[in-house]
């Protein structure tokens, strides 16, 4: 089969590798219907994360079940499924508490930009749709495997409620999904921070009521001014840099909450500053599996269209072009069809 292999920063190749096989009785093999490039994949592509040796990459997927192990009971061959970027048993205490991404048996599913994928803990990881979805819904369902679930978790972690005032830091696919999540959860005002026209337009379509183009101290000042000098009830940090975290914390009112889902890179937080700010801080890898049934229903009933974050679609063999377009910010998110 074909699989995407990263050899070094900026060096993405499609190579022929052995097909996956059932290893454990709880495994499933799925045939990929669509996959994509994630903003977090760019940390490796840009060399921020070291690439020590060539390895498979990609962690977002939807597909059709091809084969299951003897102990798999929740999905069967022929079913269309969506899963998280973590394989989880969905039975341990952390999973039962709604934090499947902290599962004691979790396995990160790197290598999903491929024709076929082995999914460990298939019963706890995969959620099937009742029927094979229409092709037009594939982008929306694919978005649920990471970015929409991650944006949703950012909003939940920040305690977005009906009537909330929300600031979203980050205009990538996760940040835009966070705007959509905040809107779905009833936020009254959503301030999106973006300086790119296409991203601003999509943010507004997803429910943003205000756009802030400034960054850093100027962005904080603009958010504070828009909230009457108080700060936002809820802030979603969807980037993972020091500047983004500072902007998030200082845009939040005392007693408000920050949900942070951007993978931190060289982020430090002053304990003293956090102590006196009265701001709550919660985040981490999104427990996407927790939200999948609800989000799938919202997609299939036409309530949300998170697949609009995909503004570039390519055949799988051109995956390197997808990375390059996202790296150069010519695309928000690249969808790949095998």
C-alpha positions, 0 to 999 in steps of 0.5 A: 500500500501507499503511505506518507513518510517524512524523511526530514524537515520539508521532505515528505514522500509517498512510498510503498510499504507492507499492508497492515495486518491484525496484530491483536484480537482487538484490532481492526483494519480500515480502508482509508476513504479520506485523510488529511494534513494537520497543523500539528504535522507541520511541527515536524515538517518545519523541523520544530520537532526533530525528525530523527529517522524516516517514519509514517505520519498523519493521524486523521482518518475516515474509512471502511472496515475491512477486517476485525480481530476476533474480539471486536464486536462494535464494528463489522466489515463494510461499515463506515467509521470515524475514529480519534487520533488516539486508540483507546479502550474506552473502558478504563477510569480515565475513559469513563470520566470522559478523558479518553485521550488520557486512556491508560492503554492509549496509542497515538495513531501516527501513520494514517496518511495511508491506504490502510490503517490498523486501529488498535482497541477498535471497539473503544476507538471507532464509531460507525455511521448507520449507513455509508455517507454521501460523498459530500459529507466526507469532509465534514466527517473527516474533520471530526477525527481531530480538528472539530473534536479538538475545537469542541474540547477547547470550548468545553474546557473553557466552559462556554455556555449560552450567553458567553463572550468568547475569544478564539486565539488562532485561525487555523482549522482548530481555531475555526472549529473552536468558533463553530463549537462556541457558536453551537454551545450558545455563545452570544459573542465570539471574537475571532483573532485573524488577519487573513481574509479567507479565514476571517470570512470562514470565522464569520460564517461559523459564527464569529461576531467580531474580528481582531486582526492585531496580535500580541499586546495590541490583540489583547488590548483590542479584546479587552476594549471589545469586552468593555474593559473586562475581558472575555468569559472564555478564551480558546487557545488553539496555537501552542506558542508563548505569544498565543498563551499570553494573549489568551490568559490576558484576554480573559476576565477574572473568573473566566476560563482558558481552554488550551489545545494548541500543542505547547512549544516553549510555552511557560506560564508564571504561577504568580501571574496565574494565581492573581489573575483568577483565571482557570486553565484547562486543556490537553490532547482532546478526548475526541472519542467523547464527542464523536457520537454527538458531532456525527449526529450534528453533521448527518442532520446538517446542523454543522459543516466543519468540513469547510475548513478544507480549502484544498483537496488533493489526490493522495500522491500529491500529499507533499503539495498539501504540506507545502501549501499549509506551511506557506499558509496558502491553505487552511487544511488539505484533504487527501483522497487515496 
